Amino acid sequence: MAGKKKNGSERSPSGASLCNDHEREKVPRGHVPMITCSGERVVVPVRLLTAPCIAKLLDMAAQQYGYGQPGVLRIPCDAEHFRRAVHCALKRAG
């Protein structure tokens, strides 16, 4: 599933999109951008936000950063852990 999408962003094996610099402002419809604590920007399908492993990370983000985060949502884990969580959510979602 890895490869270039029509809009120029690459899709990782986890299903999350990794955006290149000139695509930073563009977010595909039905997705939400997030930044890991290691600074990697990941675009995640909205349908995964209710998955237990993603919801737990969102709760952790709310506890650590609060609900009033300006800009892109920050997730308090490294990029590899976040990719595993997204992959887990995709597998469960089918």
N, CA, C and O atoms as a GROMACS GRO file, in nm:
protein
  376
    1MET      N    1   0.082  -0.119   0.000
    1MET     CA    2   0.000   0.000   0.000
    1MET      C    3   0.086   0.125   0.000
    1MET      O    4   0.032   0.234  -0.019
    2ALA      N    5   0.216   0.114   0.021
    2ALA     CA    6   0.304   0.230   0.021
    2ALA      C    7   0.314   0.286  -0.119
    2ALA      O    8   0.307   0.211  -0.217
    3GLY      N    9   0.331   0.415  -0.130
    3GLY     CA   10   0.347   0.476  -0.260
    3GLY      C   11   0.292   0.617  -0.260
    3GLY      O   12   0.246   0.668  -0.158
    4LYS      N   13   0.298   0.680  -0.377
    4LYS     CA   14   0.251   0.817  -0.391
    4LYS      C   15   0.100   0.820  -0.412
    4LYS      O   16   0.044   0.739  -0.487
    5LYS      N   17   0.035   0.913  -0.344
    5LYS     CA   18  -0.106   0.938  -0.369
    5LYS      C   19  -0.117   1.047  -0.473
    5LYS      O   20  -0.018   1.112  -0.505
    6LYS      N   21  -0.236   1.068  -0.528
    6LYS     CA   22  -0.257   1.169  -0.631
    6LYS      C   23  -0.215   1.308  -0.586
    6LYS      O   24  -0.161   1.385  -0.666
    7ASN      N   25  -0.240   1.342  -0.460
    7ASN     CA   26  -0.209   1.477  -0.414
    7ASN      C   27  -0.062   1.495  -0.377
    7ASN      O   28  -0.025   1.603  -0.331
    8GLY      N   29   0.022   1.393  -0.395
    8GLY     CA   30   0.165   1.408  -0.374
    8GLY      C   31   0.214   1.360  -0.240
    8GLY      O   32   0.336   1.354  -0.219
    9SER      N   33   0.126   1.325  -0.148
    9SER     CA   34   0.173   1.275  -0.019
    9SER      C   35   0.192   1.125  -0.028
    9SER      O   36   0.128   1.057  -0.108
   10GLU      N   37   0.281   1.073   0.054
   10GLU     CA   38   0.308   0.930   0.053
   10GLU      C   39   0.227   0.862   0.161
   10GLU      O   40   0.200   0.921   0.266
   11ARG      N   41   0.187   0.739   0.136
   11ARG     CA   42   0.112   0.662   0.233
   11ARG      C   43   0.206   0.558   0.293
   11ARG      O   44   0.272   0.484   0.221
   12SER      N   45   0.212   0.555   0.427
   12SER     CA   46   0.296   0.458   0.495
   12SER      C   47   0.223   0.325   0.501
   12SER      O   48   0.102   0.320   0.476
   13PRO      N   49   0.293   0.215   0.533
   13PRO     CA   50   0.227   0.085   0.546
   13PRO      C   51   0.117   0.085   0.652
   13PRO      O   52   0.028   0.001   0.647
   14SER      N   53   0.122   0.178   0.748
   14SER     CA   54   0.021   0.182   0.853
   14SER      C   55  -0.109   0.244   0.806
   14SER      O   56  -0.209   0.238   0.878
   15GLY      N   57  -0.110   0.305   0.687
   15GLY     CA   58  -0.230   0.370   0.638
   15GLY      C   59  -0.231   0.518   0.664
   15GLY      O   60  -0.316   0.589   0.609
   16ALA      N   61  -0.141   0.568   0.745
   16ALA     CA   62  -0.130   0.710   0.771
   16ALA      C   63  -0.048   0.774   0.659
   16ALA      O   64   0.041   0.710   0.604
   17SER      N   65  -0.078   0.898   0.627
   17SER     CA   66  -0.005   0.966   0.521
   17SER      C   67   0.109   1.046   0.580
   17SER      O   68   0.092   1.119   0.678
   18LEU      N   69   0.225   1.034   0.518
   18LEU     CA   70   0.342   1.112   0.556
   18LEU      C   71   0.355   1.222   0.452
   18LEU      O   72   0.374   1.193   0.334
   19CYS      N   73   0.346   1.348   0.492
   19CYS     CA   74   0.341   1.459   0.397
   19CYS      C   75   0.479   1.518   0.374
   19CYS      O   76   0.558   1.533   0.467
   20ASN      N   77   0.508   1.552   0.248
   20ASN     CA   78   0.632   1.621   0.218
   20ASN      C   79   0.612   1.771   0.242
   20ASN      O   80   0.499   1.817   0.259
   21ASP      N   81   0.722   1.847   0.243
   21ASP     CA   82   0.720   1.987   0.285
   21ASP      C   83   0.618   2.073   0.210
   21ASP      O   84   0.546   2.149   0.274
   22HIS      N   85   0.611   2.064   0.077
   22HIS     CA   86   0.520   2.153   0.006
   22HIS      C   87   0.374   2.110   0.020
   22HIS      O   88   0.285   2.184  -0.021
   23GLU      N   89   0.349   1.995   0.075
   23GLU     CA   90   0.212   1.946   0.097
   23GLU      C   91   0.166   1.969   0.242
   23GLU      O   92   0.057   1.926   0.278
   24ARG      N   93   0.247   2.036   0.323
   24ARG     CA   94   0.219   2.051   0.466
   24ARG      C   95   0.080   2.106   0.495
   24ARG      O   96   0.014   2.061   0.589
   25GLU      N   97   0.034   2.202   0.417
   25GLU     CA   98  -0.095   2.265   0.445
   25GLU      C   99  -0.213   2.185   0.394
   25GLU      O  100  -0.325   2.206   0.440
   26LYS      N  101  -0.192   2.094   0.301
   26LYS     CA  102  -0.301   2.017   0.243
   26LYS      C  103  -0.327   1.891   0.325
   26LYS      O  104  -0.237   1.811   0.349
   27VAL      N  105  -0.450   1.876   0.368
   27VAL     CA  106  -0.491   1.756   0.440
   27VAL      C  107  -0.607   1.696   0.363
   27VAL      O  108  -0.706   1.764   0.337
   28PRO      N  109  -0.596   1.568   0.325
   28PRO     CA  110  -0.705   1.506   0.250
   28PRO      C  111  -0.836   1.508   0.329
   28PRO      O  112  -0.836   1.499   0.452
   29ARG      N  113  -0.946   1.520   0.259
   29ARG     CA  114  -1.078   1.518   0.322
   29ARG      C  115  -1.092   1.388   0.403
   29ARG      O  116  -1.056   1.280   0.355
   30GLY      N  117  -1.144   1.400   0.524
   30GLY     CA  118  -1.166   1.283   0.608
   30GLY      C  119  -1.042   1.242   0.688
   30GLY      O  120  -1.038   1.132   0.742
   31HIS      N  121  -0.943   1.329   0.695
   31HIS     CA  122  -0.820   1.301   0.769
   31HIS      C  123  -0.790   1.416   0.866
   31HIS      O  124  -0.842   1.526   0.850
   32VAL      N  125  -0.708   1.388   0.966
   32VAL     CA  126  -0.666   1.490   1.062
   32VAL      C  127  -0.513   1.483   1.076
   32VAL      O  128  -0.457   1.374   1.091
   33PRO      N  129  -0.445   1.598   1.071
   33PRO     CA  130  -0.300   1.596   1.088
   33PRO      C  131  -0.264   1.591   1.235
   33PRO      O  132  -0.331   1.651   1.319
   34MET      N  133  -0.158   1.519   1.267
   34MET     CA  134  -0.107   1.508   1.403
   34MET      C  135   0.045   1.512   1.398
   34MET      O  136   0.106   1.475   1.298
   35ILE      N  137   0.107   1.558   1.507
   35ILE     CA  138   0.253   1.561   1.516
   35ILE      C  139   0.293   1.478   1.637
   35ILE      O  140   0.240   1.496   1.747
   36THR      N  141   0.388   1.387   1.617
   36THR     CA  142   0.439   1.305   1.727
   36THR      C  143   0.540   1.386   1.807
   36THR      O  144   0.584   1.493   1.763
   37CYS      N  145   0.578   1.337   1.924
   37CYS     CA  146   0.674   1.409   2.006
   37CYS      C  147   0.811   1.416   1.939
   37CYS      O  148   0.894   1.500   1.975
   38SER      N  149   0.836   1.328   1.843
   38SER     CA  150   0.963   1.334   1.769
   38SER      C  151   0.955   1.432   1.652
   38SER      O  152   1.052   1.447   1.578
   39GLY      N  153   0.840   1.499   1.635
   39GLY     CA  154   0.826   1.602   1.533
   39GLY      C  155   0.777   1.554   1.397
   39GLY      O  156   0.769   1.634   1.304
   40GLU      N  157   0.745   1.427   1.384
   40GLU     CA  158   0.696   1.376   1.256
   40GLU      C  159   0.548   1.407   1.240
   40GLU      O  160   0.469   1.381   1.330
   41ARG      N  161   0.511   1.463   1.125
   41ARG     CA  162   0.372   1.495   1.096
   41ARG      C  163   0.307   1.376   1.026
   41ARG      O  164   0.359   1.326   0.927
   42VAL      N  165   0.194   1.332   1.080
   42VAL     CA  166   0.123   1.217   1.027
   42VAL      C  167  -0.022   1.257   1.006
   42VAL      O  168  -0.082   1.324   1.091
   43VAL      N  169  -0.080   1.218   0.893
   43VAL     CA  170  -0.221   1.246   0.863
   43VAL      C  171  -0.297   1.115   0.880
   43VAL      O  172  -0.269   1.015   0.813
   44VAL      N  173  -0.395   1.116   0.970
   44VAL     CA  174  -0.467   0.995   1.010
   44VAL      C  175  -0.613   1.004   0.966
   44VAL      O  176  -0.675   1.109   0.980
   45PRO      N  177  -0.670   0.894   0.914
   45PRO     CA  178  -0.812   0.893   0.880
   45PRO      C  179  -0.899   0.919   1.004
   45PRO      O  180  -0.876   0.861   1.110
   46VAL      N  181  -0.998   1.006   0.989
   46VAL     CA  182  -1.087   1.042   1.100
   46VAL      C  183  -1.154   0.918   1.159
   46VAL      O  184  -1.176   0.911   1.280
   47ARG      N  185  -1.188   0.821   1.076
   47ARG     CA  186  -1.258   0.701   1.124
   47ARG      C  187  -1.178   0.624   1.229
   47ARG      O  188  -1.236   0.542   1.302
   48LEU      N  189  -1.048   0.648   1.239
   48LEU     CA  190  -0.966   0.577   1.337
   48LEU      C  191  -0.962   0.645   1.474
   48LEU      O  192  -0.911   0.587   1.570
   49LEU      N  193  -1.014   0.766   1.485
   49LEU     CA  194  -1.004   0.840   1.610
   49LEU      C  195  -1.078   0.775   1.726
   49LEU      O  196  -1.045   0.801   1.842
   50THR      N  197  -1.176   0.692   1.698
   50THR     CA  198  -1.250   0.624   1.806
   50THR      C  199  -1.193   0.487   1.839
   50THR      O  200  -1.240   0.421   1.931
   51ALA      N  201  -1.093   0.443   1.764
   51ALA     CA  202  -1.030   0.313   1.794
   51ALA      C  203  -0.964   0.322   1.931
   51ALA      O  204  -0.902   0.424   1.962
   52PRO      N  205  -0.975   0.217   2.014
   52PRO     CA  206  -0.922   0.223   2.150
   52PRO      C  207  -0.775   0.266   2.161
   52PRO      O  208  -0.741   0.346   2.249
   53CYS      N  209  -0.689   0.216   2.074
   53CYS     CA  210  -0.547   0.250   2.085
   53CYS      C  211  -0.521   0.396   2.047
   53CYS      O  212  -0.432   0.459   2.104
   54ILE      N  213  -0.596   0.451   1.954
   54ILE     CA  214  -0.582   0.592   1.916
   54ILE      C  215  -0.649   0.681   2.020
   54ILE      O  216  -0.595   0.785   2.057
   55ALA      N  217  -0.767   0.640   2.068
   55ALA     CA  218  -0.838   0.718   2.170
   55ALA      C  219  -0.754   0.732   2.297
   55ALA      O  220  -0.756   0.838   2.361
   56LYS      N  221  -0.681   0.629   2.333
   56LYS     CA  222  -0.594   0.635   2.451
   56LYS      C  223  -0.484   0.740   2.431
   56LYS      O  224  -0.454   0.816   2.522
   57LEU      N  225  -0.426   0.743   2.312
   57LEU     CA  226  -0.323   0.844   2.283
   57LEU      C  227  -0.383   0.985   2.283
   57LEU      O  228  -0.317   1.080   2.327
   58LEU      N  229  -0.506   1.000   2.235
   58LEU     CA  230  -0.572   1.130   2.238
   58LEU      C  231  -0.599   1.174   2.382
   58LEU      O  232  -0.586   1.292   2.415
   59ASP      N  233  -0.638   1.080   2.468
   59ASP     CA  234  -0.656   1.111   2.611
   59ASP      C  235  -0.524   1.155   2.674
   59ASP      O  236  -0.520   1.250   2.752
   60MET      N  237  -0.416   1.085   2.640
   60MET     CA  238  -0.284   1.121   2.692
   60MET      C  239  -0.245   1.262   2.644
   60MET      O  240  -0.187   1.340   2.720
   61ALA      N  241  -0.276   1.294   2.518
   61ALA     CA  242  -0.246   1.426   2.464
   61ALA      C  243  -0.323   1.534   2.539
   61ALA      O  244  -0.269   1.640   2.570
   62ALA      N  245  -0.450   1.507   2.568
   62ALA     CA  246  -0.532   1.603   2.642
   62ALA      C  247  -0.477   1.626   2.782
   62ALA      O  248  -0.475   1.739   2.831
   63GLN      N  249  -0.431   1.519   2.847
   63GLN     CA  250  -0.375   1.531   2.982
   63GLN      C  251  -0.244   1.608   2.980
   63GLN      O  252  -0.219   1.691   3.068
   64GLN      N  253  -0.160   1.581   2.882
   64GLN     CA  254  -0.028   1.643   2.878
   64GLN      C  255  -0.032   1.786   2.823
   64GLN      O  256   0.034   1.874   2.878
   65TYR      N  257  -0.108   1.810   2.716
   65TYR     CA  258  -0.106   1.940   2.649
   65TYR      C  259  -0.233   2.022   2.670
   65TYR      O  260  -0.234   2.141   2.640
   66GLY      N  261  -0.340   1.960   2.719
   66GLY     CA  262  -0.467   2.029   2.736
   66GLY      C  263  -0.550   2.026   2.609
   66GLY      O  264  -0.503   1.980   2.504
   67TYR      N  265  -0.673   2.074   2.619
   67TYR     CA  266  -0.764   2.071   2.504
   67TYR      C  267  -0.747   2.191   2.412
   67TYR      O  268  -0.798   2.190   2.300
   68GLY      N  269  -0.678   2.294   2.457
   68GLY     CA  270  -0.664   2.416   2.378
   68GLY      C  271  -0.537   2.423   2.297
   68GLY      O  272  -0.480   2.530   2.281
   69GLN      N  273  -0.491   2.310   2.245
   69GLN     CA  274  -0.369   2.311   2.164
   69GLN      C  275  -0.389   2.393   2.038
   69GLN      O  276  -0.482   2.366   1.961
   70PRO      N  277  -0.304   2.494   2.014
   70PRO     CA  278  -0.315   2.567   1.887
   70PRO      C  279  -0.249   2.487   1.775
   70PRO      O  280  -0.149   2.418   1.797
   71GLY      N  281  -0.305   2.497   1.656
   71GLY     CA  282  -0.243   2.431   1.541
   71GLY      C  283  -0.269   2.282   1.537
   71GLY      O  284  -0.374   2.234   1.579
   72VAL      N  285  -0.171   2.209   1.487
   72VAL     CA  286  -0.182   2.064   1.467
   72VAL      C  287  -0.180   1.992   1.602
   72VAL      O  288  -0.106   2.029   1.693
   73LEU      N  289  -0.262   1.889   1.613
   73LEU     CA  290  -0.273   1.810   1.735
   73LEU      C  291  -0.142   1.736   1.763
   73LEU      O  292  -0.089   1.668   1.675
   74ARG      N  293  -0.090   1.750   1.883
   74ARG     CA  294   0.035   1.683   1.922
   74ARG      C  295   0.003   1.556   1.999
   74ARG      O  296  -0.083   1.554   2.086
   75ILE      N  297   0.074   1.450   1.964
   75ILE     CA  298   0.056   1.319   2.027
   75ILE      C  299   0.181   1.287   2.109
   75ILE      O  300   0.292   1.295   2.056
   76PRO      N  301   0.166   1.251   2.237
   76PRO     CA  302   0.283   1.231   2.324
   76PRO      C  303   0.347   1.093   2.311
   76PRO      O  304   0.357   1.020   2.410
   77CYS      N  305   0.390   1.057   2.192
   77CYS     CA  306   0.464   0.934   2.173
   77CYS      C  307   0.553   0.949   2.050
   77CYS      O  308   0.533   1.041   1.970
   78ASP      N  309   0.650   0.860   2.036
   78ASP     CA  310   0.738   0.871   1.920
   78ASP      C  311   0.666   0.820   1.794
   78ASP      O  312   0.561   0.757   1.802
   79ALA      N  313   0.724   0.850   1.680
   79ALA     CA  314   0.661   0.819   1.552
   79ALA      C  315   0.639   0.669   1.533
   79ALA      O  316   0.534   0.628   1.482
   80GLU      N  317   0.734   0.588   1.573
   80GLU     CA  318   0.722   0.442   1.555
   80GLU      C  319   0.604   0.386   1.637
   80GLU      O  320   0.526   0.305   1.586
   81HIS      N  321   0.593   0.429   1.762
   81HIS     CA  322   0.482   0.384   1.846
   81HIS      C  323   0.348   0.428   1.785
   81HIS      O  324   0.251   0.352   1.784
   82PHE      N  325   0.343   0.551   1.736
   82PHE     CA  326   0.219   0.601   1.677
   82PHE      C  327   0.183   0.523   1.551
   82PHE      O  328   0.066   0.491   1.531
   83ARG      N  329   0.282   0.492   1.467
   83ARG     CA  330   0.255   0.412   1.347
   83ARG      C  331   0.199   0.275   1.385
   83ARG      O  332   0.109   0.224   1.318
   84ARG      N  333   0.253   0.213   1.491
   84ARG     CA  334   0.201   0.083   1.536
   84ARG      C  335   0.056   0.096   1.582
   84ARG      O  336  -0.026   0.009   1.552
   85ALA      N  337   0.024   0.204   1.653
   85ALA     CA  338  -0.112   0.226   1.700
   85ALA      C  339  -0.208   0.245   1.582
   85ALA      O  340  -0.319   0.191   1.584
   86VAL      N  341  -0.166   0.320   1.480
   86VAL     CA  342  -0.249   0.341   1.362
   86VAL      C  343  -0.267   0.208   1.288
   86VAL      O  344  -0.377   0.177   1.243
   87HIS      N  345  -0.160   0.131   1.276
   87HIS     CA  346  -0.169   0.001   1.210
   87HIS      C  347  -0.267  -0.090   1.284
   87HIS      O  348  -0.350  -0.157   1.221
   88CYS      N  349  -0.259  -0.093   1.415
   88CYS     CA  350  -0.350  -0.173   1.499
   88CYS      C  351  -0.494  -0.129   1.475
   88CYS      O  352  -0.583  -0.212   1.459
   89ALA      N  353  -0.518   0.002   1.473
   89ALA     CA  354  -0.653   0.054   1.453
   89ALA      C  355  -0.707   0.017   1.315
   89ALA      O  356  -0.824  -0.017   1.300
   90LEU      N  357  -0.620   0.024   1.214
   90LEU     CA  358  -0.663  -0.013   1.078
   90LEU      C  359  -0.700  -0.159   1.068
   90LEU      O  360  -0.799  -0.194   1.003
   91LYS      N  361  -0.622  -0.245   1.132
   91LYS     CA  362  -0.652  -0.388   1.131
   91LYS      C  363  -0.787  -0.418   1.196
   91LYS      O  364  -0.864  -0.500   1.146
   92ARG      N  365  -0.814  -0.351   1.307
   92ARG     CA  366  -0.941  -0.373   1.377
   92ARG      C  367  -1.059  -0.315   1.300
   92ARG      O  368  -1.170  -0.369   1.305
   93ALA      N  369  -1.035  -0.204   1.229
   93ALA     CA  370  -1.144  -0.140   1.155
   93ALA      C  371  -1.180  -0.218   1.028
   93ALA      O  372  -1.291  -0.206   0.975
   94GLY      N  373  -1.086  -0.298   0.983
   94GLY     CA  374  -1.112  -0.382   0.865
   94GLY      C  375  -1.088  -0.323   0.736
   94GLY      O  376  -1.108  -0.388   0.633
   0.00000   0.00000   0.00000
